[in-house]
Amino acid sequence: AGLQNTAIYLYHGYLSPTQRQRIFMDLAQADKPCVVVGTRSSLFLPVEPGLIILDEEHDASFKQDEGLIYQAKDVAYGRIVASQGLMLMGSATPDVKVFHGTQKGAIHLASLEQRVGGGEIPEISLVDLRVHPQEYGPFATSVGQAVVQAVGAGEQVIILHNRRGYAPVLYCQACAEPIKCPHCQISLTLHKGRGILLCHYCGFTIPFPGPCPTCQAQTFVPLGSGTERLEEFLSSELPQGTGVLRLDRDIARRAGAMQEVLDSFARGQAQVLVGTQMLSKGHHFPGVTLVVVVDGDLGLNLPDYRATERCFQLLVQVAGRAGRGDKPGKVLIQTRNPGHYCWQYIQNNDYTGFFTQEIALRQAMHYPPFVKLGLIRLSWPVHVDYERSLAEIGAKICALAQELGVQVLGPAPAPLSILRGRRRFQCLLKAGTWPAIRALGVAMKKNLHNKQPVRMSVDLDPVDML
């Protein structure tokens, strides 16, 4: 109501070029206060910001990794300093580096001591899949019973499974091999509804059903479950008439489809909503009393120093979807590693406790915020001999690093060692200041300029370590 006479603009990548140009010109000519709600690209619009709010500031999508690489939080800070305005960062699970800044007095901290609306924090329980096997599809029996009971009581259920598609692996029974992407050597994911096998890294597709590319047989077994398979299972197993919806990137491909799903679930037209991490994005569904996490360990053991932080953030955020109405909420997390230190903090909704343990680990292992981090990525076409070139480049990086006071880990094969037809290696750089890492990157770019077939990139403060 307070913004009744204020122009409000919505800006994001799904707008047409004409729409984006119209908004750009309107803002450039604006002579009255206005509000822009948008994605990270909206930071480049021609406004004089008096206030910038970064909602869910912990989200990795604030970093753009392709094309013009930038960290939106840094851009926002630079713009607000230039305009002498105020920047607010909001999150229930802050970035560890940002929260460390509040503890050092560099960032002012304002805390909400109670849940919005005054409701109770949901009860969070772990289900050990080593003791309680998955006997009800991908669910332990007790978890399946909890879903059935909630639906039977007229309540709503959210089920998080951060893996889209029908099955992540399609196994050929004849040649005993999974079908892989020829460009990435990674298993293709079956998307049954779209009738394709899809590489989630390069976009390569082949039609399905179809013959095995290796032996031409057509006898397959889908291994594992994605959100599409989960939706199919629940639709067939839950009582007749139970509405089951799915929300993932495949659904969101069609314009307006994501909002249709959210609106339908909010109106109570479905009892169960299955989806990926999209479900954790601050949605308000008062009818949800149960949240189920199918595989809490997904992402927990990735080769990234922030793997535990990201797991904590995702699960606390999705747990917050339960019990937002009149009835108390409950969260069931299936895991095979119940002894991991993160679970006690997730169960107690204890961000401060998690931060205290996580920051101690980072200090001991020399990771941000105690050092600056850079990543040099190197790649060669898979058919090219790379060993000698890699050794020479690695030696050059180490020599320059020693002069500049930079610690180098690598070069070593990237976790995703072959991607888009190229063999990939990386060097992790640690230093006390950014100029040292930048100087090393600039020197290596000059050294390798026009030296085909090797490609090199330097990523400062990388969010993707794969």
C-alpha positions in Angstrom: 0.0 0.0 0.0 2.9 2.3 0.7 4.1 2.0 -2.9 0.7 2.7 -4.4 2.0 5.6 -6.6 5.5 4.2 -7.3 6.4 2.5 -10.6 7.4 -1.1 -10.1 9.4 -3.0 -12.7 10.0 -6.7 -13.0 13.2 -7.6 -14.8 14.6 -11.1 -15.6 16.1 -13.2 -18.4 12.7 -14.6 -19.6 11.7 -11.1 -20.9 12.0 -10.6 -24.7 14.7 -8.2 -25.9 12.1 -5.6 -26.7 10.6 -5.8 -23.2 14.1 -5.5 -21.7 14.9 -2.5 -23.9 11.7 -0.8 -22.9 12.4 -1.2 -19.2 16.0 0.1 -19.7 14.8 3.2 -21.5 12.0 3.9 -19.0 14.5 3.7 -16.1 17.0 5.8 -17.9 14.4 8.6 -18.4 12.7 8.2 -15.0 12.4 11.3 -12.9 10.6 9.8 -9.9 11.4 7.1 -7.4 10.8 3.5 -8.6 11.3 -0.1 -7.5 13.0 -2.8 -9.6 12.4 -6.5 -8.7 14.7 -8.7 -10.6 17.4 -11.2 -11.1 21.2 -10.5 -10.9 21.2 -8.8 -14.3 18.9 -6.0 -13.0 22.0 -4.6 -11.2 23.2 -3.2 -14.5 20.0 -1.1 -15.1 20.4 2.7 -15.3 19.2 3.6 -11.8 20.7 5.5 -8.9 20.1 2.9 -6.1 19.3 4.2 -2.7 18.5 0.7 -1.4 19.5 -2.7 -2.8 18.0 -5.8 -1.1 19.6 -9.2 -1.9 17.1 -11.7 -0.8 18.3 -15.3 0.0 21.9 -13.9 -0.3 23.3 -17.4 0.3 22.1 -18.6 -3.1 24.9 -19.6 -5.5 23.0 -18.2 -8.5 24.2 -14.7 -7.5 27.5 -15.7 -9.3 27.4 -15.8 -13.1 29.9 -18.4 -14.3 29.6 -18.0 -18.1 30.1 -15.2 -20.5 30.7 -12.1 -18.4 31.7 -13.6 -15.1 30.7 -11.6 -12.0 29.6 -12.0 -8.4 26.3 -10.0 -8.1 26.9 -9.3 -4.4 30.2 -7.5 -5.3 28.4 -5.6 -8.1 25.6 -4.6 -5.7 28.1 -3.4 -3.1 30.1 -1.4 -5.6 26.9 0.3 -6.9 25.6 1.1 -3.4 29.0 2.6 -2.3 29.0 4.8 -5.4 25.5 6.0 -4.7 26.0 6.2 -0.9 22.9 4.1 -0.3 22.1 1.1 1.8 22.5 -2.6 1.0 20.5 -5.3 2.8 21.3 -9.0 2.6 18.6 -11.4 3.8 18.8 -15.1 4.6 17.7 -17.6 7.3 20.9 -19.5 6.4 23.6 -16.9 5.6 26.7 -17.5 3.5 29.4 -18.4 6.0 31.7 -15.7 4.6 28.9 -13.1 5.0 28.1 -14.2 8.6 31.8 -14.1 9.4 31.8 -10.5 8.3 29.0 -9.8 10.8 31.1 -11.3 13.6 34.1 -9.2 12.7 32.0 -6.0 12.7 32.3 -5.4 8.9 28.6 -6.0 8.4 25.8 -5.0 10.7 23.6 -7.9 11.9 19.9 -7.7 12.5 18.3 -11.0 13.6 14.7 -12.2 13.7 14.4 -14.1 16.9 11.0 -15.6 16.1 9.5 -17.3 13.0 7.4 -15.0 10.9 3.8 -15.5 11.9 4.8 -16.8 15.3 4.6 -20.5 14.4 6.7 -23.2 16.0 9.8 -24.5 14.2 9.0 -27.9 12.7 10.2 -31.1 14.3 13.1 -32.6 12.2 13.8 -36.3 12.4 16.4 -38.4 10.6 15.6 -41.8 9.1 18.6 -44.1 8.9 18.3 -46.0 5.6 20.8 -48.6 6.9 18.4 -49.6 9.6 15.1 -48.8 7.8 15.5 -49.9 4.1 13.6 -48.3 1.2 10.7 -50.8 1.0 8.0 -48.3 -0.2 9.6 -47.2 -3.5 12.4 -44.7 -2.6 11.0 -44.3 0.9 11.5 -46.2 4.2 8.3 -47.8 5.4 7.8 -45.3 8.2 8.3 -42.4 5.8 5.8 -43.8 3.3 3.3 -44.3 6.1 3.7 -40.7 7.3 3.0 -39.5 3.7 -0.1 -41.6 3.5 -1.3 -40.5 6.9 -0.8 -36.8 6.1 -2.7 -37.1 2.8 -5.5 -39.1 4.6 -5.9 -36.3 7.1 -6.4 -33.7 4.3 -2.9 -32.2 4.9 -0.3 -31.3 2.3 3.1 -32.8 1.8 6.3 -31.5 0.1 8.8 -34.0 -1.1 12.3 -32.8 -1.9 14.5 -34.9 -4.3 17.3 -32.8 -5.8 17.6 -34.9 -8.9 15.4 -34.2 -11.9 14.4 -36.6 -14.6 13.1 -40.1 -14.4 16.3 -42.0 -13.7 19.9 -40.8 -13.6 21.3 -44.0 -15.2 19.9 -46.2 -17.9 21.6 -49.6 -17.7 21.8 -51.9 -20.8 21.2 -55.5 -19.7 22.8 -56.9 -22.9 26.2 -55.2 -22.8 26.2 -54.3 -19.0 27.0 -50.7 -19.6 25.1 -47.5 -18.8 24.3 -45.2 -21.7 26.8 -42.3 -21.6 27.2 -38.9 -23.2 29.8 -39.2 -26.0 31.1 -35.7 -25.2 31.2 -35.9 -21.4 31.5 -39.6 -20.6 28.7 -39.1 -17.9 25.6 -41.2 -17.8 22.6 -39.8 -19.7 19.5 -39.1 -17.6 16.3 -40.6 -18.7 13.5 -38.1 -19.1 10.6 -40.4 -19.8 7.9 -37.7 -20.3 10.0 -36.0 -23.0 11.1 -39.3 -24.6 14.8 -38.5 -24.4 18.1 -39.4 -22.8 19.7 -36.1 -21.8 23.2 -35.0 -20.7 22.7 -32.5 -17.9 26.1 -30.9 -18.6 26.3 -30.3 -22.4 22.6 -30.8 -23.4 23.3 -33.8 -25.8 20.2 -35.9 -26.3 19.1 -39.1 -28.0 15.5 -40.3 -28.4 14.1 -43.0 -26.1 12.9 -45.7 -26.5 15.7 -46.7 -28.9 18.6 -49.1 -29.3 21.7 -49.1 -27.1 24.4 -47.0 -28.9 27.0 -49.7 -28.0 25.3 -53.0 -28.8 21.9 -52.0 -30.4 19.9 -54.1 -27.8 16.7 -52.7 -26.3 16.6 -54.2 -22.9 17.2 -51.6 -20.2 16.9 -51.1 -16.5 16.5 -47.6 -15.1 18.7 -47.2 -12.0 17.9 -44.6 -9.3 15.1 -42.1 -9.1 14.5 -38.6 -10.2 11.6 -36.3 -9.5 9.7 -37.6 -12.6 9.9 -41.2 -11.4 8.9 -40.1 -7.9 5.8 -38.4 -9.2 4.9 -41.5 -11.1 5.3 -43.7 -8.1 3.3 -41.5 -5.8 0.5 -41.1 -8.3 0.1 -44.9 -8.6 0.6 -45.7 -4.9 -1.3 -43.0 -3.0 -5.1 -43.3 -2.6 -7.1 -42.7 -5.8 -7.8 -39.0 -6.3 -4.7 -37.8 -4.5 -3.3 -34.9 -6.5 0.4 -35.1 -7.1 2.3 -32.2 -8.7 6.0 -31.8 -9.7 8.2 -28.7 -9.8 11.6 -28.8 -11.4 13.4 -27.3 -14.3 11.7 -29.5 -16.8 8.3 -28.3 -15.7 9.5 -24.7 -15.6 10.7 -24.8 -19.2 7.2 -23.9 -20.4 6.3 -20.2 -19.8 4.0 -19.8 -16.9 4.1 -23.5 -15.9 6.0 -23.0 -12.7 3.5 -20.4 -11.4 0.6 -22.7 -12.4 2.0 -25.5 -10.2 2.6 -23.2 -7.3 -0.9 -21.6 -7.5 -2.6 -24.9 -7.9 -0.8 -26.3 -4.8 -1.5 -23.1 -2.8 -5.2 -23.5 -3.6 -5.2 -27.0 -2.2 -5.9 -28.6 -5.6 -3.1 -31.2 -5.0 -2.0 -32.8 -1.7 1.6 -33.6 -2.7 4.3 -31.5 -4.4 7.4 -33.3 -5.5 10.4 -31.2 -6.7 14.0 -30.2 -6.7 15.7 -27.3 -4.8 13.1 -25.0 -6.4 10.9 -26.0 -3.5 13.1 -24.3 -0.9 12.8 -20.8 -2.4 10.6 -19.1 0.3 7.2 -20.5 -0.8 4.4 -20.1 1.7 2.0 -23.1 1.8 0.0 -23.0 5.1 -1.5 -26.5 4.4 1.9 -28.2 4.4 2.5 -30.2 7.6 5.0 -32.7 6.3 8.3 -32.3 4.4 10.2 -35.3 3.2 13.8 -35.3 2.0 14.3 -38.4 -0.1 18.1 -38.4 0.0 19.6 -36.0 2.5 23.2 -37.1 1.5 22.9 -35.8 -2.0 25.5 -33.1 -2.4 27.0 -33.6 1.1 30.1 -35.3 -0.1 30.9 -33.3 -3.3 34.5 -32.3 -3.7 33.8 -28.7 -2.6 34.7 -27.0 0.6 31.2 -25.6 0.8 29.4 -28.9 0.3 28.3 -29.2 4.0 27.3 -25.5 4.1 25.1 -25.9 1.0 23.5 -29.1 2.3 22.7 -27.3 5.6 21.2 -24.3 3.7 19.1 -26.4 1.4 17.6 -28.6 4.1 17.0 -25.9 6.6 15.3 -23.8 3.9 13.1 -26.7 2.7 12.3 -27.7 6.3 10.9 -24.2 6.8 8.1 -24.9 4.3 6.4 -27.2 7.0 4.1 -25.9 9.7 3.5 -22.4 8.4 -0.2 -22.6 9.1 -2.3 -23.6 12.1 -1.0 -27.1 12.4 2.6 -28.0 13.6 5.0 -29.2 11.0 7.2 -32.3 10.7 10.3 -33.0 8.6 11.7 -36.5 7.8 15.2 -36.6 6.3 16.4 -40.0 4.9 20.2 -40.5 5.2 22.8 -43.2 5.2 25.2 -41.1 7.2 23.4 -40.0 10.4 26.7 -39.4 12.2 27.7 -36.4 10.1 28.1 -33.3 12.2 25.7 -31.2 10.1 22.6 -33.1 11.2 22.6 -32.0 14.8 22.5 -28.4 13.7 19.8 -29.0 11.0 17.6 -30.8 13.6 18.0 -28.0 16.1 17.7 -25.2 13.5 21.0 -24.0 14.9 22.8 -21.8 12.4 25.1 -20.3 15.0 26.3 -23.7 16.1 26.8 -24.8 12.5 28.7 -21.7 11.7 31.0 -22.1 14.8 32.1 -25.6 13.7 32.3 -24.8 10.0 34.4 -21.7 10.5 36.8 -23.6 12.7 37.2 -26.3 10.0 37.8 -23.6 7.3 40.4 -21.8 9.4 42.3 -25.1 10.0 42.2 -26.1 6.3 42.9 -22.5 5.0 39.7 -21.9 3.1 37.7 -18.7 2.8 37.1 -16.4 4.5 40.6 -16.8 5.8 42.2 -16.9 2.4 41.3 -15.7 -1.1 40.5 -18.5 -3.5 41.0 -18.7 -7.3 40.6 -21.6 -9.7 42.6 -22.0 -13.0 40.8 -24.3 -15.4 42.7 -25.9 -18.2 41.3 -28.1 -21.0 42.3 -30.0 -24.2 40.3 -31.8 -26.8 40.0 -35.4 -25.8 41.9 -36.7 -28.9 45.0 -34.4 -28.3 48.1 -35.5 -26.4 48.1 -33.2 -23.4 50.7 -34.6 -20.9 53.7 -32.6 -21.9 51.8 -29.4 -22.3 50.1 -29.9 -18.9 53.4 -30.5 -17.2 54.9 -27.3 -18.7 51.9 -25.2 -17.8 51.8 -26.6 -14.3 55.5 -25.9 -13.8 55.0 -22.3 -15.0 52.0 -21.8 -12.7 54.0 -23.1 -9.7 57.0 -20.9 -10.5 54.9 -17.7 -10.8 53.0 -18.6 -7.7 56.1 -18.9 -5.6 57.2 -15.4 -6.7 53.8 -14.0 -5.9 53.2 -15.8 -2.6 50.4 -17.9 -3.9 49.8 -21.5 -2.8 48.9 -23.9 -5.6 47.1 -27.2 -5.4 47.4 -29.0 -8.7 47.2 -29.2 -11.6 44.9 -32.2 -11.1 42.0 -33.7 -13.0 38.8 -31.9 -12.5 36.0 -33.9 -10.7 34.2 -33.8 -14.0 37.3 -34.8 -16.0 35.7 -34.9 -19.5 33.1 -32.3 -20.4 31.8 -31.2 -23.8 34.6 -33.2 -25.6 37.4 -31.7 -23.6 39.7 -33.2 -21.0 39.8 -30.9 -17.9 42.3 -30.0 -15.2 42.4 -27.4 -12.6 44.7 -25.6 -10.1 43.3 -24.3 -6.9 45.0 -21.0 -5.8 45.2 -19.7 -2.3 46.5 -16.3 -1.2 46.1 -13.6 1.4 45.1 -11.0 -1.1 43.3 -10.7 -4.4 46.1 -8.9 -6.3 48.4 -11.8 -6.0 45.9 -14.2 -7.6 44.9 -11.7 -10.2 48.6 -11.1 -11.1 49.1 -14.9 -11.5 46.0 -15.2 -13.7 47.0 -12.3 -15.9 50.5 -13.6 -16.4 49.3 -17.1 -17.3 46.8 -15.6 -19.8 49.6 -13.7 -21.5 51.8 -16.8 -21.5 49.1 -19.0 -23.1 47.6 -16.4 -25.5 46.7 -18.0 -28.8 48.4 -21.3 -27.8 45.9 -23.8 -29.2 44.5 -26.3 -28.4 44.8 -25.6 -24.7 42.1 -23.3 -23.1 42.5 -21.6 -19.8 40.2 -19.6 -17.6 40.7 -18.0 -14.2 37.8 -17.9 -11.8 38.0 -15.7 -8.7 36.1 -16.9 -5.7 34.6 -19.9 -7.6 31.2 -21.2 -6.7 31.5 -24.3 -8.9 34.5 -26.5 -8.1 33.5 -29.4 -10.4 
